[in-house]
Amino acid sequence: MTIRQHLAAAAALATIALNLVFWCVPLAVLVVVRGIAPPARARTQAAGEAIYRIAVGFDDWWLRRVSGAAWHCPDPAPARDAPCIVISNHRSWADIFLIQSAIARHGPIVKFLCKRELVWIPILGLIFLAFDFPVVRRRGSRRLPESERRAADRRRVREACETLRTRPAAMLTFVEGTRFTPEKHARSAGPYRTLLPPRAGGFEAIAESLEGDAAVVLDMTLHYPRSPAFWAFLGGTAGDIEVRTEAFPLRAVLDAGPRHWLEARWRAKDAGLAGPVID
């Protein structure tokens, strides 16, 4: 990257951070109002979703027009009035911006399963609270057996998904559980060339929670022609990124069995991706 591109990346990072900070004040007000006046919950949620889309639109504008980042999003976005489950491969922090751009500006807002440790980060914690993100524990506790921890995680996911019945959203899960790197790929010893083996627990819990709804599963594939590094994306040097999507009725996924269906999708996704490029 050139000096100019490094400066563009630094400016983009600072601008995105300021955009988040700016909207934290109205989000905090909405959370307080929702807490002291429960009947106003629907209106505060609608206002929060409007803030979400404005913030995403601003980030898109800056990254495309100022930083020079380039990506192709599918059209149209999922409908706003029906819940949606989104799965995707995970290469970079940039993935969040790409998925939000593809879905949230014209479709439902994007929620995702988040690690419990992230709740304590001030800005992120407020966002998770304002939009009812499900929080899961990624590490076992000495006081809690592994089987009980997993059962508690699934219960927490199911409870969080209950909000999707009244306020439809796109629930995102990175089923690989972590970002792809060559080191992690080698340790996983999985059958995939460009992916880590999927972890089906969270996806299965979400799918089962929405059984009976007219929900869809949106399988997104993110392909970076150059480096997927977040800094390269911010500086506009990650290349022309392709965002591919395929939609499937949730009923078909449940009939096939979420775990078996996910493994089949991962084999198809791996076959369609070029070899990974890592700087």
Backbone as CSV, one residue per row, in Angstrom:
resi,resn,N_x,N_y,N_z,CA_x,CA_y,CA_z,C_x,C_y,C_z
1,MET,0.839,-1.203,0.000,0.000,0.000,0.000,0.872,1.250,0.000
2,THR,0.431,2.260,-0.717,1.149,3.531,-0.764,0.820,4.358,0.476
3,ILE,1.579,5.445,0.657,1.316,6.339,1.792,-0.108,6.895,1.701
4,ARG,-0.513,7.260,0.498,-1.876,7.793,0.314,-2.927,6.766,0.730
5,GLN,-2.706,5.490,0.391,-3.668,4.451,0.736,-3.693,4.190,2.242
6,HIS,-2.525,4.275,2.880,-2.495,4.145,4.339,-3.242,5.304,4.994
7,LEU,-3.082,6.509,4.464,-3.803,7.666,4.999,-5.310,7.515,4.787
8,ALA,-5.694,6.966,3.633,-7.114,6.733,3.365,-7.690,5.727,4.352
9,ALA,-6.916,4.680,4.664,-7.373,3.681,5.623,-7.521,4.285,7.015
10,ALA,-6.553,5.097,7.411,-6.627,5.735,8.725,-7.822,6.681,8.811
11,ALA,-8.052,7.446,7.742,-9.192,8.367,7.724,-10.511,7.608,7.773
12,ALA,-10.596,6.483,7.050,-11.819,5.678,7.052,-12.086,5.096,8.436
13,LEU,-11.045,4.584,9.087,-11.216,4.013,10.415,-11.687,5.075,11.405
14,ALA,-11.077,6.259,11.343,-11.474,7.340,12.245,-12.910,7.789,11.976
15,THR,-13.278,7.868,10.707,-14.625,8.315,10.342,-15.679,7.314,10.782
16,ILE,-15.411,6.022,10.578,-16.350,4.988,10.999,-16.515,4.999,12.517
17,ALA,-15.405,5.184,13.226,-15.478,5.246,14.689,-16.300,6.450,15.145
18,LEU,-16.081,7.598,14.527,-16.845,8.795,14.887,-18.331,8.635,14.554
19,ASN,-18.606,7.948,13.450,-19.996,7.679,13.092,-20.679,6.841,14.180
20,LEU,-19.989,5.846,14.690,-20.528,5.030,15.774,-20.754,5.853,17.037
21,VAL,-19.746,6.640,17.395,-19.835,7.444,18.611,-20.987,8.440,18.512
22,PHE,-21.135,9.061,17.345,-22.192,10.054,17.148,-23.573,9.453,17.431
23,TRP,-23.805,8.231,16.937,-25.127,7.623,17.090,-25.319,6.941,18.424
24,CYS,-24.265,6.856,19.243,-24.404,6.226,20.556,-25.331,7.021,21.478
25,VAL,-25.306,8.345,21.373,-26.142,9.170,22.252,-27.630,8.916,22.002
26,PRO,-28.126,9.034,20.760,-29.547,8.727,20.559,-29.895,7.273,20.857
27,LEU,-28.970,6.344,20.607,-29.247,4.946,20.945,-29.387,4.773,22.453
28,ALA,-28.516,5.431,23.208,-28.603,5.347,24.667,-29.931,5.908,25.165
29,VAL,-30.374,7.011,24.575,-31.671,7.595,24.941,-32.799,6.607,24.657
30,LEU,-32.748,5.949,23.502,-33.788,4.979,23.148,-33.812,3.803,24.124
31,VAL,-32.624,3.352,24.553,-32.555,2.245,25.509,-33.180,2.655,26.842
32,VAL,-32.882,3.872,27.287,-33.447,4.358,28.549,-34.970,4.479,28.442
33,VAL,-35.452,5.072,27.349,-36.901,5.222,27.157,-37.585,3.860,27.131
34,ARG,-36.964,2.913,26.454,-37.533,1.571,26.382,-37.602,0.933,27.759
35,GLY,-36.611,1.228,28.602,-36.592,0.649,29.941,-37.640,1.236,30.875
36,ILE,-37.887,2.555,30.775,-38.824,3.197,31.702,-40.242,3.256,31.150
37,ALA,-40.404,3.048,29.848,-41.737,3.086,29.223,-41.885,1.917,28.257
38,PRO,-42.077,0.698,28.773,-42.189,-0.489,27.913,-43.201,-0.366,26.774
39,PRO,-44.354,0.340,26.956,-45.287,0.461,25.829,-44.698,1.163,24.605
40,ALA,-43.625,1.928,24.826,-43.007,2.644,23.706,-41.965,1.791,22.995
41,ARG,-41.868,0.509,23.340,-40.816,-0.346,22.785,-40.850,-0.409,21.259
42,ALA,-42.041,-0.571,20.687,-42.138,-0.689,19.234,-41.625,0.570,18.549
43,ARG,-41.985,1.738,19.102,-41.535,2.988,18.482,-40.037,3.186,18.645
44,THR,-39.490,2.820,19.808,-38.045,2.975,19.996,-37.282,2.014,19.100
45,GLN,-37.828,0.805,18.879,-37.169,-0.139,17.984,-37.176,0.376,16.550
46,ALA,-38.298,0.951,16.121,-38.362,1.508,14.762,-37.363,2.641,14.598
47,ALA,-37.246,3.495,15.626,-36.280,4.595,15.566,-34.849,4.053,15.535
48,GLY,-34.605,3.011,16.330,-33.271,2.406,16.342,-32.905,1.817,14.994
49,GLU,-33.868,1.171,14.337,-33.597,0.596,13.024,-33.325,1.685,11.987
50,ALA,-33.998,2.818,12.112,-33.726,3.945,11.204,-32.304,4.456,11.407
51,ILE,-31.885,4.575,12.660,-30.516,5.000,12.960,-29.518,4.015,12.368
52,TYR,-29.804,2.743,12.524,-28.930,1.685,12.000,-28.698,1.871,10.503
53,ARG,-29.790,2.074,9.752,-29.668,2.182,8.297,-28.957,3.465,7.876
54,ILE,-29.183,4.543,8.595,-28.481,5.792,8.281,-26.978,5.607,8.491
55,ALA,-26.601,4.980,9.607,-25.189,4.767,9.901,-24.534,3.873,8.850
56,VAL,-25.230,2.802,8.442,-24.700,1.905,7.409,-24.558,2.648,6.083
57,GLY,-25.556,3.456,5.738,-25.495,4.219,4.491,-24.324,5.184,4.460
58,PHE,-24.045,5.816,5.598,-22.906,6.746,5.654,-21.586,6.002,5.493
59,ASP,-21.445,4.868,6.188,-20.212,4.081,6.054,-20.009,3.636,4.609
60,ASP,-21.088,3.184,3.969,-21.009,2.778,2.559,-20.508,3.929,1.694
61,TRP,-21.108,5.096,1.893,-20.731,6.260,1.080,-19.254,6.587,1.269
62,TRP,-18.789,6.611,2.487,-17.386,6.972,2.730,-16.440,5.937,2.116
63,LEU,-16.721,4.657,2.356,-15.822,3.614,1.874,-15.751,3.584,0.347
64,ARG,-16.881,3.781,-0.305,-16.911,3.735,-1.772,-16.374,5.017,-2.387
65,ARG,-16.857,6.158,-1.915,-16.561,7.437,-2.562,-15.240,8.048,-2.144
66,VAL,-14.843,7.821,-0.893,-13.620,8.456,-0.390,-12.460,7.458,-0.366
67,SER,-12.677,6.293,0.243,-11.591,5.305,0.342,-11.335,4.576,-0.971
68,GLY,-12.369,4.447,-1.803,-12.196,3.741,-3.063,-12.417,2.249,-2.965
69,ALA,-13.047,1.781,-1.876,-13.365,0.358,-1.760,-14.430,-0.003,-2.793
70,ALA,-14.372,-1.235,-3.280,-15.311,-1.654,-4.328,-15.860,-3.034,-4.004
71,TRP,-17.175,-3.160,-4.103,-17.801,-4.469,-3.934,-19.132,-4.496,-4.668
72,HIS,-19.521,-5.697,-5.064,-20.781,-5.900,-5.770,-21.744,-6.619,-4.844
73,CYS,-22.913,-6.025,-4.606,-23.925,-6.617,-3.746,-25.061,-7.187,-4.590
74,PRO,-25.654,-8.262,-4.133,-26.786,-8.846,-4.861,-28.009,-7.953,-4.751
75,ASP,-28.939,-8.140,-5.652,-30.168,-7.362,-5.662,-31.319,-8.295,-6.044
76,PRO,-32.445,-8.252,-5.341,-32.749,-7.331,-4.248,-32.323,-7.898,-2.904
77,ALA,-32.443,-7.061,-1.854,-32.171,-7.503,-0.494,-33.377,-8.298,0.015
78,PRO,-33.197,-9.071,1.084,-34.338,-9.806,1.654,-35.449,-8.849,2.090
79,ALA,-36.672,-9.358,2.139,-37.807,-8.540,2.556,-37.668,-8.137,4.025
80,ARG,-38.124,-6.935,4.351,-38.021,-6.450,5.726,-39.032,-7.098,6.660
81,ASP,-40.105,-7.629,6.112,-41.213,-8.077,6.952,-41.186,-9.571,7.260
82,ALA,-40.065,-10.253,6.995,-39.945,-11.679,7.308,-38.557,-11.945,7.889
83,PRO,-38.468,-12.809,8.908,-37.154,-13.108,9.484,-36.263,-13.830,8.487
84,CYS,-34.981,-13.641,8.653,-33.998,-14.201,7.719,-32.789,-14.675,8.513
85,ILE,-32.275,-15.828,8.181,-31.037,-16.331,8.771,-29.938,-16.183,7.732
86,VAL,-28.841,-15.565,8.111,-27.736,-15.330,7.187,-26.516,-16.111,7.649
87,ILE,-25.956,-16.916,6.774,-24.689,-17.587,7.053,-23.667,-17.096,6.032
88,SER,-22.411,-17.091,6.432,-21.366,-16.590,5.536,-20.015,-17.150,5.934
89,ASN,-19.122,-17.239,4.956,-17.721,-17.483,5.291,-17.160,-16.217,5.936
90,HIS,-16.062,-16.356,6.668,-15.535,-15.234,7.458,-14.046,-15.062,7.177
91,ARG,-13.703,-13.959,6.515,-12.314,-13.711,6.150,-11.705,-12.499,6.844
92,SER,-12.549,-11.518,7.247,-12.014,-10.232,7.679,-13.075,-9.478,8.474
93,TRP,-12.643,-8.464,9.243,-13.587,-7.538,9.860,-14.397,-6.812,8.791
94,ALA,-13.859,-6.736,7.600,-14.589,-6.083,6.504,-15.879,-6.826,6.165
95,ASP,-15.961,-8.109,6.503,-17.153,-8.894,6.187,-18.418,-8.240,6.729
96,ILE,-18.342,-7.677,7.932,-19.520,-7.056,8.552,-20.032,-5.910,7.688
97,PHE,-19.131,-5.080,7.177,-19.535,-3.937,6.358,-20.152,-4.404,5.040
98,LEU,-19.602,-5.462,4.464,-20.125,-5.982,3.206,-21.520,-6.575,3.385
99,ILE,-21.706,-7.341,4.446,-23.001,-7.974,4.688,-24.055,-6.929,5.025
100,GLN,-23.689,-5.950,5.844,-24.639,-4.882,6.157,-25.024,-4.105,4.905
101,SER,-24.067,-3.841,4.040,-24.349,-3.114,2.813,-25.314,-3.898,1.931
102,ALA,-25.136,-5.223,1.882,-25.965,-6.057,1.016,-27.378,-6.228,1.547
103,ILE,-27.547,-6.159,2.870,-28.841,-6.501,3.469,-29.536,-5.314,4.126
104,ALA,-28.835,-4.613,5.012,-29.514,-3.702,5.935,-30.015,-2.410,5.306
105,ARG,-29.397,-1.934,4.245,-29.827,-0.643,3.702,-31.238,-0.713,3.144
106,HIS,-31.589,-1.829,2.507,-32.916,-1.946,1.901,-33.728,-3.104,2.463
107,GLY,-33.101,-3.966,3.232,-33.794,-5.102,3.830,-33.828,-4.977,5.339
108,PRO,-33.882,-6.094,6.053,-33.912,-6.061,7.520,-32.558,-5.672,8.093
109,ILE,-32.560,-5.188,9.333,-31.288,-4.908,9.985,-30.602,-6.233,10.291
110,VAL,-29.288,-6.181,10.485,-28.500,-7.390,10.702,-28.139,-7.513,12.180
111,LYS,-28.489,-8.634,12.761,-28.047,-8.985,14.109,-27.107,-10.179,13.980
112,PHE,-26.309,-10.414,15.014,-25.454,-11.596,14.958,-25.157,-12.108,16.352
113,LEU,-24.811,-13.377,16.401,-24.385,-13.987,17.652,-23.052,-13.381,18.049
114,CYS,-22.957,-12.864,19.264,-21.719,-12.195,19.662,-21.103,-12.864,20.892
115,LYS,-19.811,-12.772,20.975,-19.096,-13.336,22.110,-19.363,-12.509,23.373
116,ARG,-19.458,-13.199,24.475,-19.771,-12.530,25.749,-18.720,-11.472,26.100
117,GLU,-17.464,-11.745,25.721,-16.394,-10.796,26.050,-16.601,-9.442,25.384
118,LEU,-17.259,-9.426,24.211,-17.443,-8.175,23.475,-18.473,-7.254,24.126
119,VAL,-19.315,-7.798,25.000,-20.348,-6.989,25.636,-19.734,-5.875,26.486
120,TRP,-18.541,-6.098,27.000,-17.915,-5.128,27.900,-17.219,-4.001,27.157
121,ILE,-17.155,-4.081,25.837,-16.607,-2.965,25.060,-17.691,-1.905,24.962
122,PRO,-17.447,-0.679,25.461,-18.531,0.307,25.640,-19.460,0.499,24.445
123,ILE,-18.942,0.839,23.285,-19.807,1.134,22.144,-20.497,-0.125,21.645
124,LEU,-19.737,-1.209,21.502,-20.335,-2.459,21.033,-21.398,-2.958,22.002
125,GLY,-21.129,-2.853,23.299,-22.090,-3.301,24.295,-23.412,-2.562,24.190
126,LEU,-23.340,-1.258,23.941,-24.565,-0.469,23.776,-25.346,-0.918,22.541
127,ILE,-24.639,-1.183,21.452,-25.296,-1.643,20.222,-25.977,-2.992,20.459
128,PHE,-25.278,-3.906,21.135,-25.859,-5.218,21.410,-27.121,-5.085,22.254
129,LEU,-27.100,-4.175,23.234,-28.264,-3.972,24.091,-29.409,-3.318,23.321
130,ALA,-29.093,-2.308,22.528,-30.132,-1.560,21.817,-30.875,-2.428,20.813
131,PHE,-30.173,-3.397,20.202,-30.790,-4.203,19.150,-31.026,-5.657,19.546
132,ASP,-30.907,-5.946,20.862,-31.205,-7.296,21.369,-30.377,-8.369,20.681
133,PHE,-29.073,-8.140,20.568,-28.212,-9.169,20.001,-28.092,-10.330,20.991
134,PRO,-28.138,-11.575,20.512,-27.933,-12.716,21.409,-26.458,-12.838,21.793
135,VAL,-26.211,-13.068,23.059,-24.851,-13.159,23.585,-24.574,-14.610,23.967
136,VAL,-23.463,-15.156,23.486,-23.108,-16.537,23.794,-21.739,-16.593,24.435
137,ARG,-21.567,-17.578,25.286,-20.290,-17.798,25.968,-19.448,-18.726,25.118
138,ARG,-18.257,-18.246,24.702,-17.407,-19.051,23.819,-16.440,-19.945,24.590
139,ARG,-16.239,-19.671,25.845,-15.292,-20.468,26.612,-16.015,-21.128,27.772
140,GLY,-15.597,-22.342,28.094,-16.215,-23.042,29.203,-15.857,-22.387,30.528
141,SER,-16.712,-22.572,31.491,-16.480,-22.050,32.826,-16.120,-23.199,33.751
142,ARG,-15.209,-22.949,34.692,-14.849,-23.994,35.642,-16.056,-24.407,36.477
143,ARG,-16.980,-23.492,36.671,-18.151,-23.777,37.494,-19.304,-24.349,36.681
144,LEU,-19.178,-24.358,35.357,-20.273,-24.807,34.504,-19.777,-25.884,33.544
145,PRO,-20.296,-27.106,33.643,-19.864,-28.163,32.712,-20.115,-27.760,31.263
146,GLU,-19.311,-28.328,30.367,-19.410,-27.986,28.953,-20.804,-28.244,28.400
147,SER,-21.412,-29.361,28.788,-22.741,-29.683,28.266,-23.773,-28.645,28.706
148,GLU,-23.674,-28.180,29.951,-24.608,-27.170,30.446,-24.362,-25.820,29.780
149,ARG,-23.089,-25.497,29.522,-22.776,-24.240,28.848,-23.383,-24.209,27.452
150,ARG,-23.244,-25.321,26.734,-23.805,-25.382,25.380,-25.331,-25.304,25.407
151,ALA,-25.944,-25.968,26.381,-27.402,-25.920,26.497,-27.863,-24.502,26.814
152,ALA,-27.114,-23.792,27.676,-27.458,-22.411,28.009,-27.305,-21.504,26.793
153,ASP,-26.271,-21.740,25.998,-26.075,-20.946,24.776,-27.252,-21.140,23.818
154,ARG,-27.668,-22.372,23.630,-28.776,-22.651,22.712,-30.069,-22.015,23.224
155,ARG,-30.286,-22.078,24.541,-31.476,-21.461,25.118,-31.447,-19.943,24.919
156,ARG,-30.273,-19.345,25.093,-30.139,-17.898,24.933,-30.388,-17.489,23.479
157,VAL,-29.903,-18.294,22.559,-30.137,-18.016,21.140,-31.625,-18.110,20.822
158,ARG,-32.284,-19.153,21.324,-33.720,-19.316,21.061,-34.523,-18.141,21.632
159,GLU,-34.164,-17.693,22.838,-34.866,-16.563,23.445,-34.666,-15.299,22.628
160,ALA,-33.437,-15.074,22.148,-33.166,-13.883,21.346,-33.935,-13.929,20.034
161,CYS,-34.075,-15.123,19.480,-34.769,-15.251,18.201,-36.263,-15.010,18.324
162,GLU,-36.801,-15.048,19.540,-38.216,-14.763,19.728,-38.553,-13.351,19.252
163,THR,-37.594,-12.420,19.370,-37.861,-11.041,18.939,-38.035,-10.963,17.426
164,LEU,-37.504,-11.947,16.692,-37.619,-11.914,15.239,-39.059,-12.146,14.778
165,ARG,-39.870,-12.714,15.656,-41.258,-12.956,15.276,-42.064,-11.658,15.239
166,THR,-41.693,-10.699,16.089,-42.416,-9.425,16.122,-41.664,-8.307,15.418
167,ARG,-40.326,-8.365,15.441,-39.503,-7.369,14.747,-38.536,-8.115,13.840
168,PRO,-38.952,-8.476,12.618,-38.099,-9.272,11.731,-36.728,-8.637,11.521
169,ALA,-35.719,-9.483,11.487,-34.349,-9.037,11.266,-33.600,-10.157,10.563
170,ALA,-32.390,-9.849,10.130,-31.510,-10.853,9.533,-30.523,-11.290,10.605
171,MET,-30.635,-12.522,11.064,-29.741,-13.043,12.089,-28.527,-13.668,11.422
172,LEU,-27.385,-13.040,11.606,-26.143,-13.477,10.967,-25.352,-14.380,11.891
173,THR,-24.851,-15.478,11.347,-23.938,-16.314,12.101,-22.769,-16.715,11.206
174,PHE,-21.556,-16.429,11.670,-20.357,-16.910,10.989,-20.118,-18.322,11.501
175,VAL,-20.570,-19.293,10.750,-20.601,-20.662,11.267,-19.216,-21.283,11.401
176,GLU,-18.195,-20.662,10.823,-16.838,-21.159,11.046,-16.353,-20.840,12.455
177,GLY,-16.997,-19.867,13.091,-16.667,-19.526,14.467,-15.529,-18.539,14.624
178,THR,-14.739,-18.348,13.589,-13.595,-17.443,13.645,-13.168,-17.112,12.227
179,ARG,-12.301,-16.101,12.088,-11.819,-15.732,10.751,-10.857,-16.788,10.206
180,PHE,-10.934,-16.981,8.892,-10.037,-17.917,8.217,-8.618,-17.344,8.184
181,THR,-7.644,-18.155,8.559,-6.231,-17.856,8.335,-5.560,-19.165,7.917
182,PRO,-4.439,-19.111,7.229,-3.754,-20.358,6.866,-3.405,-21.213,8.079
183,GLU,-3.025,-20.571,9.189,-2.668,-21.320,10.388,-3.877,-22.073,10.952
184,LYS,-5.016,-21.379,11.048,-6.227,-22.033,11.549,-6.679,-23.137,10.599
185,HIS,-6.521,-22.887,9.315,-6.907,-23.892,8.320,-6.070,-25.155,8.480
186,ALA,-4.779,-24.979,8.709,-3.897,-26.144,8.872,-4.244,-26.910,10.148
187,ARG,-4.534,-26.181,11.232,-4.875,-26.832,12.494,-6.213,-27.568,12.412
188,SER,-7.135,-27.039,11.610,-8.475,-27.639,11.548,-8.464,-29.015,10.885
189,ALA,-7.495,-29.222,9.974,-7.391,-30.504,9.255,-8.723,-30.890,8.629
190,GLY,-9.472,-29.883,8.156,-10.775,-30.143,7.552,-10.657,-30.511,6.092
191,PRO,-11.767,-30.869,5.456,-11.764,-31.312,4.064,-11.862,-30.162,3.062
192,TYR,-11.853,-28.904,3.547,-12.103,-27.761,2.668,-10.804,-27.061,2.299
193,ARG,-10.757,-26.547,1.056,-9.558,-25.859,0.577,-9.503,-24.415,1.064
194,THR,-10.654,-23.760,1.130,-10.680,-22.313,1.383,-11.523,-21.933,2.590
195,LEU,-11.997,-22.911,3.337,-12.896,-22.662,4.459,-12.475,-23.459,5.684
196,LEU,-12.933,-23.012,6.853,-12.800,-23.794,8.074,-14.067,-24.638,8.243
197,PRO,-13.987,-25.763,8.910,-15.185,-26.592,9.112,-16.274,-25.804,9.835
198,PRO,-17.528,-25.911,9.399,-18.618,-25.169,10.048,-18.976,-25.774,11.396
199,ARG,-19.367,-24.884,12.312,-19.881,-25.302,13.622,-21.388,-25.067,13.590
200,ALA,-22.134,-26.130,13.686,-23.571,-26.041,13.391,-24.449,-25.675,14.581
201,GLY,-23.886,-25.635,15.793,-24.712,-25.454,16.987,-25.580,-24.208,16.966
202,GLY,-24.953,-23.039,16.752,-25.705,-21.791,16.743,-26.698,-21.729,15.601
203,PHE,-26.270,-22.149,14.418,-27.158,-22.142,13.249,-28.357,-23.054,13.481
204,GLU,-28.114,-24.217,14.044,-29.194,-25.160,14.302,-30.197,-24.580,15.295
205,ALA,-29.702,-23.909,16.348,-30.588,-23.317,17.348,-31.449,-22.219,16.741
206,ILE,-30.853,-21.379,15.892,-31.619,-20.308,15.246,-32.683,-20.902,14.331
207,ALA,-32.290,-21.875,13.524,-33.227,-22.480,12.575,-34.408,-23.120,13.296
208,GLU,-34.130,-23.858,14.363,-35.202,-24.517,15.108,-36.094,-23.502,15.803
209,SER,-35.535,-22.359,16.223,-36.315,-21.330,16.900,-37.341,-20.695,15.974
210,LEU,-37.038,-20.642,14.681,-37.934,-19.986,13.725,-38.810,-20.977,12.970
211,GLU,-38.819,-22.224,13.425,-39.653,-23.231,12.760,-41.110,-22.785,12.773
212,GLY,-41.756,-22.891,11.633,-43.147,-22.474,11.517,-43.302,-21.082,10.943
213,ASP,-42.202,-20.295,10.894,-42.254,-18.960,10.300,-41.921,-19.024,8.817
214,ALA,-42.336,-18.009,8.083,-42.015,-17.932,6.654,-40.618,-17.337,6.487
215,ALA,-39.647,-17.979,7.101,-38.273,-17.479,7.097,-37.486,-18.092,5.952
216,VAL,-36.396,-17.424,5.594,-35.485,-17.947,4.588,-34.081,-17.995,5.171
217,VAL,-33.254,-18.845,4.601,-31.835,-18.902,4.945,-31.074,-18.323,3.768
218,LEU,-30.299,-17.295,4.029,-29.512,-16.635,2.988,-28.052,-17.045,3.157
219,ASP,-27.543,-17.781,2.195,-26.141,-18.226,2.219,-25.312,-17.227,1.428
220,MET,-24.427,-16.507,2.121,-23.594,-15.484,1.480,-22.160,-15.992,1.368
221,THR,-21.565,-15.740,0.217,-20.171,-16.103,-0.027,-19.400,-14.834,-0.365
222,LEU,-18.364,-14.546,0.413,-17.547,-13.350,0.208,-16.234,-13.761,-0.425
223,HIS,-15.958,-13.191,-1.600,-14.735,-13.540,-2.317,-13.882,-12.294,-2.487
224,TYR,-12.699,-12.305,-1.860,-11.737,-11.211,-1.972,-10.701,-11.568,-3.037
225,PRO,-10.615,-10.813,-4.127,-9.648,-11.150,-5.173,-8.206,-10.876,-4.758
226,ARG,-8.044,-9.979,-3.765,-6.701,-9.692,-3.237,-6.717,-9.982,-1.742
227,SER,-5.962,-9.214,-0.987,-5.901,-9.437,0.455,-7.226,-9.090,1.124
228,PRO,-7.717,-9.969,2.026,-8.923,-9.650,2.784,-8.644,-8.844,4.043
229,ALA,-7.391,-8.392,4.229,-7.043,-7.642,5.431,-7.938,-6.410,5.576
230,PHE,-8.382,-6.140,6.787,-9.287,-5.026,7.047,-8.652,-3.693,6.652
231,TRP,-7.364,-3.545,6.919,-6.675,-2.298,6.593,-6.655,-2.077,5.075
232,ALA,-6.450,-3.141,4.333,-6.468,-3.033,2.870,-7.858,-2.639,2.371
233,PHE,-8.895,-3.197,2.984,-10.269,-2.832,2.621,-10.518,-1.347,2.887
234,LEU,-10.110,-0.865,4.046,-10.311,0.545,4.387,-9.554,1.468,3.441
235,GLY,-8.391,1.005,2.979,-7.585,1.829,2.086,-7.938,1.676,0.625
236,GLY,-8.914,0.836,0.315,-9.365,0.671,-1.066,-8.482,-0.204,-1.922
237,THR,-7.681,-1.087,-1.289,-6.757,-1.927,-2.066,-7.108,-3.413,-1.998
238,ALA,-8.299,-3.750,-1.520,-8.683,-5.160,-1.404,-9.224,-5.726,-2.710
239,GLY,-9.314,-4.886,-3.740,-9.828,-5.346,-5.018,-11.339,-5.235,-5.106
240,ASP,-11.892,-5.710,-6.208,-13.328,-5.660,-6.450,-13.957,-6.895,-5.818
241,ILE,-14.494,-6.726,-4.626,-14.973,-7.853,-3.822,-16.338,-8.324,-4.333
242,GLU,-16.493,-9.617,-4.416,-17.758,-10.192,-4.879,-18.545,-10.747,-3.700
243,VAL,-19.813,-10.372,-3.627,-20.728,-10.874,-2.594,-21.797,-11.702,-3.297
244,ARG,-21.749,-13.017,-3.131,-22.719,-13.903,-3.762,-23.755,-14.350,-2.727
245,THR,-24.990,-14.512,-3.157,-26.036,-14.960,-2.234,-26.912,-16.017,-2.896
246,GLU,-27.359,-16.949,-2.074,-28.360,-17.928,-2.485,-29.369,-18.063,-1.352
247,ALA,-30.660,-18.029,-1.671,-31.718,-18.093,-0.667,-32.398,-19.458,-0.688
248,PHE,-32.711,-19.960,0.510,-33.356,-21.262,0.657,-34.479,-21.146,1.688
249,PRO,-35.633,-21.749,1.429,-36.704,-21.745,2.441,-36.242,-22.468,3.711
250,LEU,-36.552,-21.887,4.853,-36.149,-22.519,6.111,-36.733,-23.926,6.229
251,ARG,-37.949,-24.124,5.713,-38.589,-25.433,5.807,-37.734,-26.511,5.146
252,ALA,-37.136,-26.175,3.993,-36.295,-27.143,3.291,-35.047,-27.472,4.104
253,VAL,-34.496,-26.471,4.790,-33.307,-26.681,5.624,-33.640,-27.598,6.793
254,LEU,-34.774,-27.363,7.442,-35.173,-28.183,8.578,-35.484,-29.612,8.145
255,ASP,-36.092,-29.757,6.982,-36.412,-31.099,6.487,-35.134,-31.899,6.207
256,ALA,-34.107,-31.222,5.701,-32.845,-31.900,5.401,-32.013,-32.144,6.652
257,GLY,-32.305,-31.398,7.711,-31.484,-31.446,8.926,-30.455,-30.338,8.850
258,PRO,-30.504,-29.328,9.765,-29.592,-28.180,9.668,-28.120,-28.547,9.551
259,ARG,-27.680,-29.553,10.298,-26.258,-29.927,10.249,-25.882,-30.511,8.888
260,HIS,-26.684,-31.425,8.391,-26.389,-32.038,7.090,-26.489,-30.993,5.972
261,TRP,-27.492,-30.127,6.061,-27.655,-29.094,5.047,-26.451,-28.157,5.043
262,LEU,-26.003,-27.757,6.234,-24.873,-26.831,6.336,-23.601,-27.445,5.776
263,GLU,-23.360,-28.700,6.064,-22.167,-29.360,5.531,-22.216,-29.429,4.008
264,ALA,-23.402,-29.686,3.452,-23.537,-29.729,1.993,-23.297,-28.353,1.381
265,ARG,-23.805,-27.299,2.025,-23.591,-25.934,1.532,-22.114,-25.580,1.600
266,TRP,-21.436,-26.015,2.644,-20.012,-25.680,2.793,-19.170,-26.363,1.722
267,ARG,-19.557,-27.568,1.340,-18.843,-28.240,0.252,-19.061,-27.483,-1.060
268,ALA,-20.293,-27.039,-1.290,-20.582,-26.286,-2.514,-19.879,-24.933,-2.505
269,LYS,-19.864,-24.281,-1.360,-19.208,-22.974,-1.249,-17.705,-23.105,-1.489
270,ASP,-17.109,-24.130,-0.906,-15.677,-24.341,-1.061,-15.308,-24.600,-2.515
271,ALA,-16.152,-25.347,-3.213,-15.893,-25.647,-4.621,-15.987,-24.401,-5.493
272,GLY,-16.793,-23.436,-5.061,-16.983,-22.225,-5.859,-16.015,-21.106,-5.575
273,LEU,-15.187,-21.258,-4.547,-14.248,-20.201,-4.183,-12.856,-20.480,-4.757
274,ALA,-12.190,-19.404,-5.158,-10.787,-19.530,-5.569,-9.940,-19.719,-4.324
275,GLY,-8.671,-20.088,-4.508,-7.774,-20.252,-3.377,-7.619,-18.965,-2.603
276,PRO,-7.446,-19.047,-1.276,-7.343,-17.863,-0.428,-6.106,-17.038,-0.751
277,VAL,-6.244,-15.724,-0.602,-5.119,-14.806,-0.798,-4.888,-14.092,0.519
278,ILE,-3.744,-14.281,1.127,-3.431,-13.654,2.412,-2.122,-12.894,2.282
279,ASP,-2.130,-11.598,2.664,-0.886,-10.829,2.653,-0.010,-11.238,3.830
